[in-house]
Amino acid sequence: MGIFTGLFKSRDKPTNSYDSPSYTYFFGRANSGKRVTDRTALQHIAVYACVRVLSEAIAQLPLHLYKYNDNGKERVPQHPLYFLLHDQPNPEMTSFVFRETLMSHLLIYGNAYAQIIRNGRGDVIGLYPLMPDKMKVDRDEKNRLIYIYSRYDEANPNLKEQGDIVLYADEVLHIPGLGYDGLVGYSPIALAKNAIGISIACEDYGASFFGNNANPSGVLEHPGVIKNPDKLRDAWHRAYGGRNAHKVAVLEEGVKFTPISIPNNEAQFLETRKFQIEEIARMYRVPLHMIGDLDHATFSNVEHLSLDFVKYSLDPWIVRWEQGLMKALLSDSEKGKYFIKFNVEGLLRGDYASRMQGYATARQNGWMSANDIRELEDMNMIPDELGGNLYLVNGSFTKLADAGAFANQNQEKEEETE
């Protein structure tokens, strides 16, 4: 029970994983001997590829503010929050860059923070990212959540002071990742530092191996006794090492060079590297074909793998984003009337022929109009007078209860005439 009491702290004072001595899964040296931090992990190509795939996927999706109405929902571009989310959250960033930055913070540190700028009426007029590794989450004397941000640079133009700055919950957009207390997420890289450390160690081994021109060391054999072996070794390196590798060697006095073969377990480090790439992709739940590994991809399964990526990898992040944005940015009076939603229809679309077949089925069965289809295809709407919003159904359809009704009517008439 000791380990669980150490991990599951009281909710009265949530602690960040980067400054909690009781939390052992932090950035640092892995069991492989390699130091794994946010920067060293991001230098690994598999980690960088996974972070980039997920960050760009979230950033490229259309993000809209909607309002409930009698017909379902409608966009509200006149709302000030719509422009911030869809176009430009602050004068220095586009919506794409802002969401890409915060999503990368989520994937590296486990938390995404942004400072909320409001006007005198309380309306949101700006969003500025905050670095997660400089943030601590605590509670004040009134048991309210507070965010303590350590500022010792000029990164954020809205923070004028230096040192630890206290921000209250209504001043911070916080999207937490997976965590033990539900308030602060823990870094995926810190949790998987041993797997990443093995991969970094494999990279370093490969770099040193090919840095030696992919040639293992060897032994210089002499039939007699060498008085100064260091001098012979240094002369060999000067003549046939580095840029002079692969030149024809001329040996004198019976000297013989015997290369040392690569042990089988060391020669298979490429397989080890490949497995570690799969481990990192597994950690982020990213299909291998999306980070350049096409060994298991075929023409028939790539589309389904991409759909699985949207449903099972991207959707949980999207829900986390949508609920975090609505919780922090919508006022109490707006909650229940407005909602924020990503549009993932573009990622879920199949090939052109499959889409057209699906649209035809929906159009003929009356649950999509021409304008519904054109909206999904990002096309201009057809005016109402031309029938753009008409819902049509095949005229040959009839209710099961009415099947044979005409024949029954004729039979009744014949009986009456008799």
HELIX and SHEET records of a PDB file:
HELIX    1   1 GLY A    2  LEU A    7  1                                   6    
HELIX    2   2 ASP A   38  LEU A   42  1                                   5    
HELIX    3   3 ILE A   45  GLN A   60  1                                  16    
HELIX    4   4 PRO A   80  HIS A   86  1                                   7    
HELIX    5   5 SER A   95  TYR A  109  1                                  15    
HELIX    6   6 PRO A  132  LYS A  134  5                                   3    
HELIX    7   7 ALA A  169  GLU A  171  5                                   3    
HELIX    8   8 PRO A  188  LEU A  191  1                                   4    
HELIX    9   9 LYS A  193  GLY A  211  1                                  19    
HELIX   10  10 PRO A  229  TYR A  240  1                                  12    
HELIX   11  11 GLY A  242  ASN A  244  5                                   3    
HELIX   12  12 ASN A  264  ALA A  267  1                                   4    
HELIX   13  13 PHE A  269  TYR A  284  1                                  16    
HELIX   14  14 LEU A  288  ILE A  291  5                                   4    
HELIX   15  15 VAL A  302  ASP A  308  1                                   7    
HELIX   16  16 PHE A  309  LEU A  314  3                                   6    
HELIX   17  17 ASP A  315  LEU A  329  1                                  15    
HELIX   18  18 GLU A  345  LEU A  348  1                                   4    
HELIX   19  19 TYR A  352  GLN A  364  1                                  13    
HELIX   20  20 ALA A  370  LEU A  376  1                                   7    
HELIX   21  21 ASP A  384  LEU A  386  5                                   3    
HELIX   22  22 LEU A  400  ASP A  402  5                                   3    
HELIX   23  23 ALA A  405  THR A  417  1                                  13    
SHEET    1   A 2 GLY A  28  ARG A  29  0                                        
SHEET    2   A 2 ARG A  35  VAL A  36 -1                                        
SHEET    1   B 3 GLY A  72  ARG A  75  0                                        
SHEET    2   B 3 LEU A  63  ASN A  69 -1                                        
SHEET    3   B 3 TYR A 338  PHE A 342 -1                                        
SHEET    1   C 3 VAL A 124  LEU A 130  0                                        
SHEET    2   C 3 ASN A 111  ARG A 118 -1                                        
SHEET    3   C 3 VAL A 172  PRO A 176 -1                                        
SHEET    1   D 3 MET A 135  ARG A 139  0                                        
SHEET    2   D 3 LEU A 145  ARG A 151 -1                                        
SHEET    3   D 3 GLY A 163  TYR A 168 -1                                        
SHEET    1   E 2 GLY A 218  GLU A 221  0                                        
SHEET    2   E 2 LYS A 256  PRO A 259 -1                                        
END                                                                             
